[in-house]
């Protein structure tokens, strides 16, 4: 603490509204335990430093500010005698973090009455025990309410997202179940047909040749190119004609299977050359079972990959296997949150990802940032649904000087100017009762500003609402050491 000491006068303290009800003995005690300090223009204390003193303005002008991103935002500028700042929560002890919650500076030569935090806590408990108990109770109630509602907010979001993820998981899981049933049928048919072919006399070489063709066909299926509808129809007609010419029944049913597997009449000619005429129909049908089996195995593989992708997205979203503080890829976090929302967004909302190129990883609490994206995306979906359920949500990222910018935009009705300044207030919501707690944006603001030293703002007009989040590229102090560890 800088500044020159001055004589402390009980009379001067008693003239302040803060101390006007104290008696002479109490004022004298304050003068004994505290002191008057004169400060030149400049810093008095800084946000985040241990709250060691309680300051009461006697004379001069002061500015109280909060750190928002890279800027100090002025909260109060005053010359009113008796205003106070500093360790005014010292009487709560370890119940709250005893650090300066803002920065204070003098803009002209200024005098303060300065009381050590422990002395302030002592006189508060001795002189105003009932008031201290009331304030402690109020603090605990507020903290408990915010924690409870905040947890409720997160549970509501997770419940909503889990329903969407369950739906997304159900689709590939059902596909796997259908494919498994079909595989069982195809394999049974393959065994039966191969048994019939092998039962004839002198068929050992025939079976060996068919097995060789089958192996080549299996490889062909995995490399088959996707044809246009017109190309596929032409090839099906050609194959159906070949099957009909060789008196193979139901050729119109078999032809699409060969087309899906990437086979043409040249392959069927090889089969016809390898077997005699009575065996040809069975051999062709046996090979269709092979193609269908490979196609079904591909479907199982694709569905399993989709399930794995969803599980990875849930892990990425929840950050269950990650460090709480690390250098994170913003696009990975946004993608995992969007995937979690895929079941809730619905087909009538177009999602546009406009990602900047080569964005660096940033120091962050990934799970907390995912909560921010959850709140903002949920609000965007709600806004679009409230305007008829059809619109566009854009997720945009850019590099802006020393920050990464993330924008969540929607084409909903917008935020009216009358309430725009209140949307970040705790418990303020425009949603219907039971649909919102009013803590989503408050929690998001605290995560961005307090936890990540960033900035968060909203620009809105009908049809174009943009929540803009700026996150710094570098961490400072203990954050930097934690991110590097």
FENQUI-V292562 format. One record per residue. N is the residue number from 1. PSI is psi as a letter, one per 30 degrees, with the letter a starting at -180 (999 if undefined). BURIAL is + if it has 24 or more other C-alpha atoms within 12 Angstrom, else -. D_LAST is the distance of its C-alpha to the last C-alpha in whole Angstrom. Layout:
BEGIN
n;psi;burial;d_last
N;PSI;BURIAL;D_LAST
N;PSI;BURIAL;D_LAST
END
This chain:
BEGIN
n;psi;burial;d_last
1;k;+;33
2;l;-;36
3;l;-;39
4;k;-;43
5;k;-;44
6;l;-;47
7;k;-;50
8;k;+;49
9;k;-;52
10;e;+;53
11;e;-;55
12;e;+;52
13;e;+;50
14;f;+;53
15;f;-;53
16;k;+;50
17;f;-;50
18;e;-;47
19;g;+;49
20;f;-;53
21;f;-;53
22;k;-;52
23;l;-;55
24;e;-;56
25;e;-;54
26;e;-;51
27;e;+;51
28;e;-;51
29;e;-;48
30;e;+;46
31;e;+;47
32;e;-;47
33;f;+;43
34;a;+;42
35;l;+;43
36;k;+;44
37;k;+;42
38;k;+;43
39;k;+;40
40;l;-;41
41;k;-;39
42;a;-;36
43;k;+;33
44;e;+;33
45;l;+;30
46;k;+;27
47;k;+;25
48;f;-;22
49;l;-;23
50;k;-;25
51;j;+;28
52;f;+;30
53;l;+;34
54;k;+;36
55;k;+;38
56;k;+;41
57;k;+;43
58;e;+;46
59;k;+;47
60;a;+;45
61;k;+;43
62;l;+;40
63;k;+;37
64;k;+;34
65;l;+;32
66;k;+;28
67;k;+;25
68;j;+;26
69;b;+;23
70;g;-;24
71;l;-;27
72;j;-;29
73;k;-;31
74;k;-;34
75;e;-;35
76;k;-;38
77;k;-;40
78;l;+;43
79;g;+;46
80;k;-;47
81;k;+;47
82;f;+;46
83;k;+;43
84;l;+;40
85;l;+;36
86;b;+;33
87;h;+;32
88;f;+;35
89;g;+;33
90;e;+;33
91;f;+;36
92;f;+;33
93;b;-;31
94;f;-;28
95;f;-;29
96;l;-;27
97;k;-;24
98;i;+;26
99;l;+;25
100;k;+;27
101;f;+;27
102;l;+;29
103;k;+;29
104;k;+;33
105;l;+;35
106;k;+;38
107;f;-;40
108;l;-;43
109;k;+;44
110;k;+;43
111;k;+;44
112;k;+;42
113;k;+;43
114;k;+;40
115;k;+;39
116;k;+;36
117;e;+;34
118;e;+;35
119;e;+;39
120;e;+;39
121;e;+;37
122;e;+;40
123;e;+;43
124;e;+;42
125;e;-;42
126;e;-;45
127;f;+;47
128;h;-;46
129;e;-;45
130;e;-;46
131;e;-;44
132;e;+;41
133;e;-;42
134;e;-;42
135;e;-;39
136;e;+;37
137;e;-;39
138;e;-;38
139;e;-;35
140;e;-;34
141;e;-;36
142;e;-;35
143;e;-;31
144;e;-;33
145;e;-;34
146;e;-;31
147;e;-;29
148;e;-;32
149;e;+;33
150;e;+;29
151;e;-;29
152;e;-;32
153;e;+;31
154;e;+;28
155;e;-;31
156;e;+;33
157;e;+;31
158;e;+;30
159;e;-;34
160;e;+;35
161;e;+;32
162;e;+;33
163;e;-;36
164;e;+;36
165;e;+;33
166;e;+;36
167;e;-;38
168;e;+;36
169;e;+;36
170;e;-;39
171;e;-;41
172;e;+;39
173;e;+;40
174;e;-;43
175;e;+;44
176;e;+;43
177;e;-;45
178;e;-;48
179;e;+;47
180;e;+;47
181;e;-;51
182;e;-;52
183;e;+;51
184;e;-;52
185;e;-;56
186;e;+;55
187;e;+;55
188;e;-;58
189;e;+;60
190;e;+;58
191;e;-;59
192;e;-;63
193;e;+;64
194;e;+;63
195;e;-;65
196;e;-;68
197;e;+;67
198;f;+;67
199;f;-;70
200;l;-;72
201;k;-;74
202;h;-;73
203;g;-;70
204;e;-;67
205;e;-;67
206;e;+;67
207;e;+;64
208;e;-;62
209;e;-;62
210;e;+;61
211;e;+;58
212;e;-;57
213;e;+;58
214;e;+;56
215;e;-;53
216;e;+;53
217;e;+;53
218;e;+;50
219;e;-;48
220;e;+;50
221;e;+;49
222;f;+;45
223;g;-;46
224;k;-;49
225;l;-;48
226;k;-;49
227;l;-;52
228;l;-;54
229;e;-;56
230;e;-;59
231;e;-;58
232;e;+;57
233;e;-;61
234;e;-;63
235;e;+;61
236;e;+;62
237;e;+;65
238;e;+;66
239;e;+;64
240;e;+;67
241;e;+;70
242;e;+;69
243;e;+;68
244;e;-;72
245;f;-;74
246;g;+;73
247;h;-;74
248;j;+;70
249;l;-;70
250;h;-;68
251;e;+;67
252;f;-;66
253;e;-;63
254;e;+;62
255;e;+;62
256;f;+;58
257;e;+;57
258;e;+;57
259;e;+;56
260;e;+;53
261;f;+;52
262;g;+;53
263;l;+;57
264;a;+;60
265;f;+;64
266;e;-;63
267;e;+;61
268;e;+;64
269;e;-;66
270;e;-;64
271;e;+;64
272;e;+;68
273;f;-;69
274;f;+;67
275;l;+;69
276;l;-;73
277;e;-;74
278;f;-;74
279;f;+;70
280;e;+;69
281;e;+;68
282;e;+;67
283;e;+;64
284;e;+;64
285;e;+;63
286;e;+;61
287;e;+;59
288;e;+;58
289;e;+;56
290;e;+;54
291;e;+;53
292;e;+;53
293;e;+;50
294;e;+;48
295;e;+;48
296;e;+;47
297;e;+;44
298;e;+;43
299;e;+;43
300;e;+;41
301;e;-;39
302;e;-;38
303;e;+;38
304;e;+;36
305;e;-;33
306;e;+;34
307;e;+;33
308;e;-;30
309;e;-;29
310;e;+;29
311;e;+;27
312;e;+;24
313;e;+;25
314;e;+;25
315;e;-;22
316;e;+;20
317;e;+;22
318;f;+;21
319;h;+;17
320;f;-;18
321;g;-;16
322;l;-;13
323;k;-;10
324;f;-;11
325;k;+;9
326;l;+;8
327;k;+;10
328;l;+;14
329;j;+;17
330;e;+;20
331;e;+;23
332;e;+;21
333;e;+;21
334;e;+;24
335;e;+;26
336;e;+;25
337;e;+;26
338;e;+;29
339;e;+;30
340;e;+;30
341;f;+;32
342;e;+;34
343;f;+;37
344;f;+;37
345;e;+;38
346;l;+;41
347;f;-;43
348;f;-;44
349;j;+;41
350;k;-;40
351;k;+;36
352;k;-;36
353;j;-;32
354;i;-;32
355;k;-;29
356;l;-;28
357;k;-;27
358;h;-;24
359;k;+;22
360;l;+;18
361;k;+;15
362;l;+;14
363;k;+;11
364;l;+;13
365;j;+;14
366;e;+;16
367;e;+;18
368;e;+;19
369;e;+;20
370;e;+;22
371;e;+;24
372;e;+;24
373;e;+;26
374;e;+;28
375;e;+;29
376;e;+;30
377;e;+;32
378;e;+;33
379;e;+;35
380;e;+;36
381;e;+;38
382;e;+;39
383;e;+;41
384;e;+;42
385;e;+;44
386;f;-;45
387;g;-;47
388;f;-;49
389;g;+;46
390;k;+;46
391;a;+;43
392;k;+;40
393;k;+;37
394;k;+;35
395;j;+;31
396;k;+;30
397;k;+;27
398;l;+;27
399;j;+;25
400;j;-;27
401;c;-;26
402;g;-;22
403;l;+;22
404;k;+;22
405;k;+;25
406;k;+;26
407;k;+;30
408;j;+;31
409;k;+;35
410;l;+;38
411;g;+;42
412;a;+;43
413;f;+;45
414;l;+;43
415;k;+;42
416;k;-;45
417;f;-;45
418;f;-;46
419;g;-;43
420;e;-;40
421;f;-;39
422;f;-;39
423;f;+;37
424;g;+;33
425;k;-;35
426;k;+;34
427;g;+;37
428;k;-;38
429;k;+;39
430;f;+;42
431;l;-;42
432;l;-;45
433;k;-;44
434;f;-;42
435;f;-;40
436;k;+;38
437;f;+;36
438;g;+;36
439;f;+;32
440;e;+;31
441;e;+;31
442;e;+;30
443;e;+;27
444;e;+;26
445;e;+;26
446;e;+;24
447;e;+;21
448;e;+;22
449;e;+;23
450;e;+;21
451;e;+;18
452;g;+;17
453;h;+;19
454;a;+;22
455;l;+;25
456;k;+;28
457;l;+;31
458;k;+;34
459;k;+;37
460;k;+;40
461;l;-;44
462;k;-;46
463;f;-;44
464;j;+;41
465;k;+;38
466;j;+;35
467;k;+;32
468;k;+;30
469;k;+;26
470;k;+;24
471;k;+;20
472;l;+;19
473;f;+;17
474;l;+;15
475;l;+;13
476;l;-;14
477;b;-;13
478;f;-;11
479;e;+;10
480;e;-;9
481;e;-;6
482;e;-;5
483;e;+;6
484;f;-;4
485;999;-;0
END
